Amino acid sequence: MDWYPAPGESSLIRSPASFATGYAAPVLGRHSFRDTDRNDIQHELTGWPQGAPFELRSKKDQTAGGVFEGIFRAIPLVIGAIVELGGGAGGPGGSTEPKGRSQEPADEVEDFPVIWAASGTTARTLPWQLDKARLPRSPSAPDRLRTDLVVTDQRLLILGSGPDLMAPADVLWQVPRDLIATADHRRFSVGKADVKITFTDGSWTRLHVGSSGDAGKVVQHLNSAVRLLAAVELTDGQRDRVA
């Protein structure tokens, strides 16, 4: 899982990452891949293995899954509450939108796109390994099983790691920071841990990054709301504390 930035490059945050899945009952556990006319584009994504077509959950499925859904939602909510009480999810870059209902029902209730991209745009180049449903089920499979997002001061990367934790991680995808327009913390999500990243060409992706705290940090760094300080910028007391 080892990976190191290039000389002169600083790594700002690394977190687990995968395509997000729906939180509302009609899209719970599901996601889609769309062009700007809301057509399904997964068959157009270069090099991607075949995946199941997106369908909303039926009313029967939603009813049958009600108890599971309550548990599914309650666990990350309890974890999120503990984190927020500890101050982990607050601070600059945290969302102030209401937590109990979707602010984007077209993309969070009626559909759940995790790639929104016209032909030839950046989001279409994302690696298929972010889609956990397409990964092999066997833990001994040679395919990469874990994907991480890394933000540096120069790039945004997706790394892939297999079952051998001593092996170096592969760079599955990368773009320079100047291709990123904005990043937003989407709190209507499992564990309030989704991030929507919009590229300068208007395409976007929605990723789940493991925790609300990590989502807030990813957004802060991608929006350049925080920056690293060089040692010469610190006071004597700050340098002593760091040491």
Buried (B, 14 or more C-beta within 10 A) or exposed (E): BEBEBEEEEEBBBBBBBBBBBBBBBBBBBBBBBBBEEBEEBBEEBEEBEEBEEBEBBEEEBBEEBEEEBEEBBEEBBEBBEEBBEEEBBBEEBBBEEEEEEBEEEEBBBBBBBBBBBBEEBBBBBBBBBBBEEBBEEEEEEEEBBBBBBBBBBBBBBBBBBBBEEEEEBBBBBBBEBEEBBEBBBBBBBBBBBBBBBBBEBBBBBBBBBBBBBBBBBBBBBBBEBEEEEEEEEEEEEEEEEEE
